Amino acid sequence: MDDLGKLCAEGTQAAQYLWQVPDDAQVRRQITDILAKIAIHAQQQGRHEMGRIVDELTTAAKATPSPQQVDMLVDGFDRLTKLWQAAKSGLL
């Protein structure tokens, strides 16, 4: 697994943790840091669709905690992971 894949996995775990503690400010900062790193790696690899998702998730991570917001983060990291997997499989 390359760095981008590891970041997607870390982000997924952090977002899933928010189901337990949705207002954990430290985890939210961690998520925004992960998203910033994903944006850099995605840009370096020419993965523009990942950049759009990162923008959406960054906004969600900074929003007031809610079940819908946590859903968006979890789903968004799942989408990022699927895009990463497709690229690694040569499907994109």
C-alpha positions in Angstrom: 0.0 0.0 0.0 1.4 3.4 -1.0 1.2 6.6 1.1 -2.1 7.6 -0.6 -3.7 4.3 0.3 -2.5 4.5 3.9 -3.9 8.0 4.2 -7.3 6.9 2.9 -7.3 4.0 5.4 -6.3 6.4 8.3 -9.0 8.8 7.3 -11.6 6.0 7.1 -10.7 4.9 10.6 -10.8 8.4 12.0 -14.2 9.1 10.4 -15.6 5.8 11.8 -14.4 6.8 15.2 -16.5 9.9 15.1 -19.6 7.6 15.3 -18.6 7.0 18.9 -17.5 10.6 19.7 -18.8 13.0 17.1 -17.6 16.1 18.8 -13.9 15.0 19.2 -12.1 18.2 18.1 -8.7 16.4 18.0 -9.9 13.7 15.6 -11.5 16.4 13.5 -8.1 18.2 13.2 -6.5 14.8 12.4 -9.0 14.3 9.6 -8.4 17.7 8.1 -4.6 17.0 8.3 -5.1 13.7 6.5 -7.3 15.4 3.9 -4.6 18.0 3.3 -2.0 15.2 2.8 -4.4 13.3 0.5 -4.9 16.5 -1.6 -1.1 16.8 -2.1 -0.6 13.2 -3.1 -3.6 13.2 -5.3 -2.4 16.4 -7.1 1.1 14.8 -7.6 -0.6 11.8 -9.2 -3.0 13.8 -11.3 -6.0 12.5 -9.4 -8.3 15.5 -9.8 -11.5 13.7 -8.8 -9.9 12.9 -5.5 -9.2 16.6 -5.0 -12.9 17.5 -5.4 -13.9 14.9 -2.8 -11.2 16.2 -0.4 -12.6 19.7 -0.7 -16.1 18.4 0.2 -14.8 16.4 3.1 -12.7 19.3 4.4 -15.8 21.4 4.6 -17.7 18.6 6.3 -14.9 18.0 8.8 -15.1 21.7 9.9 -18.9 21.7 10.2 -20.9 21.3 13.4 -20.9 17.6 14.4 -24.0 15.7 13.4 -24.9 12.2 12.2 -25.2 13.4 8.7 -21.8 15.1 8.8 -20.2 11.9 10.1 -22.0 9.9 7.3 -20.6 12.3 4.7 -17.1 11.8 6.1 -17.3 8.0 6.2 -18.8 7.8 2.7 -16.3 10.3 1.4 -13.3 8.3 2.6 -14.9 5.2 1.2 -15.1 6.9 -2.2 -11.5 8.0 -1.9 -10.4 4.5 -1.1 -12.3 3.1 -4.0 -10.7 5.6 -6.4 -7.3 4.7 -5.0 -8.0 1.0 -5.4 -9.2 1.5 -9.0 -6.1 3.5 -9.9 -3.9 0.8 -8.4 -5.7 -1.9 -10.3 -5.3 0.0 -13.5 -9.0 0.6 -13.9 -8.6 4.4 -14.1 
